Amino acid sequence: MGRSLTLVPVEEDPDLDEIRRIFATHGLSSGTRTPLLVDAAGNPPRMGGQELAFESSWLGEGARSFYGQIYNAALNEQQCALIYELAVAGNLVLAPDGGPPHLVVCGRTHEPDEVHDESAPPWLEVVCFVDSADELHRALHGRWEPFCSTHLDRGTIWGPRAEWPTDEGW
């Protein structure tokens, strides 16, 4: 069973030149009849021995923004290395489906106050900050707690962390 995630910019424009460069370095390009990335042979890329279904927005001349959607992926070490590299160089954040974590910032590209939504109950929005592809891999495979943001521990409109419901209280 794999996991899906979205790569998106937050507030600032993504670095499209860097995103293009990383795709080219890994031998990836947009398919001619599909938004899914393909390898040099026109096949879905395999990384770490496993297929990676990676949909990308159009990145041609005149493109202004970026989104990436990865579907049902193993998110193995090699896949996480590509994702981490894209997030850092492209100024993107990750939104894994079905968290936690619910949002991942790679390489300190964004400050906590840029990514936390203080209007949402903080126990329903786990934000992690990772500093390597290995940390990203661990966070996406259930070992996210060491990377969990403590930015909201000071308290929010929802009160201090000590008053938030636990897993049993949801």
Phi, psi and omega in degrees: 000130182258183180228146178253154175205159180244141174248123183217156172281157175235118176064308183267158177290145176287159177271091185295325178298319178292320178298314178300317181299316181295316177302315181296318179301324180269006178071029182252144176209166177288141176290157181283334182239011184208152175280357180284142177290148178229162176273186184299333180274359180086013181258159173302137182293148174244127179229129183064028179080004183231143181293145178236108176273102187237110176268135181232146172294164179296134183239020181287181179306129180094353177298145183239338183221183183211143162220149173228140178231123177253130186252130169042052184263154175292333184053050178286181185301316181292320178295318179295327177297316177297313182298315179299313180301316178297315183297316182290306184291326183270355181063050184243157170245159182252137176237092178289140176291140171070015180344184002281158353287160180262338178212137179231128175254126181257135172065024177056036179286343180224150177274154180305319182290346176279335188246340179283136175258097185289351176277345179268145176303122187297336178285350177257001180224087178276119179251130179242148175241119181242148184243013176198164176296326178295317177297321177299314179302314180296316181297323182279353180243036170090357181250055186271340188305319180297342184254004184291133179295139175254011184305323184269002180299335180293346181110154180219191174298345180268004180090178179286161183308323182300338181264357180285149178294152175270178178308321181289337184269001183287000000 
